[in-house]
Amino acid sequence: MDMPSKAVFFDRDGVLNVDKSYLYKIEELEWVDGAKDAVKFLTELGYLIFVVTNQSGIARGYYSCDDMLKLHQYMTEEIIKSGGKIDAFYYCPHLPNGSVPEYAIECDCRKPKPGLLLKAMAEFAVDKEKSFLIGDKMRDVESAKAAGIKGYLFEQGNLLEFIKKLLIKEENLLNQ
């Protein structure tokens, strides 16, 4: 078994890309300032990069899983072009009162529940002590806490600058 790796879990909307309600169209994607550079920076530091995202627009019937997967593939390619790497996307398509019956369920993956993070941790060897999540809502931070890792709230600004300040503050993350 591989040695556990340090990992960063990103919420998608409002952290990596500008939150435009129910984003699934590539042409509407707008990166948050510093997002691609932040992923490159963390990739170079040896972090696994995961995106964990609630996608209730699927349960609401606004777009399909295929629509969302195309956007995620595009985002992955754009990150690679900028020198970074996203190791995996994990998404929750569920919403208990959604209009698409197969997704209108109570699940364990919709944040603030930790299912998406736990799934990533089960599929990849993740060192919880050296890993953290960055989200733009308290439910993201609660999800991290429930999964046994630190969670940080990113409210606005440049994501790369936010991460650099975070790593300096959490000096133990840099000196490993």
Salt bridges, closest charged atoms under 4 A:
ASP11 OD1 - LYS111 NZ 2.71
ASP13 OD1 - ARG12 NE 2.90
ASP19 OD2 - LYS137 NZ 3.59
GLU30 OE1 - LYS20 NZ 3.24
GLU44 OE2 - LYS40 NZ 3.89
GLU78 OE1 - LYS36 NZ 3.80
GLU78 OE2 - LYS81 NZ 3.07
ASP87 OD1 - LYS85 NZ 3.19
GLU106 OE2 - LYS113 NZ 2.74
ASP136 OD2 - LYS137 NZ 3.39
ASP140 OD1 - LYS111 NZ 2.77
GLU170 OE1 - LYS150 NZ 3.16
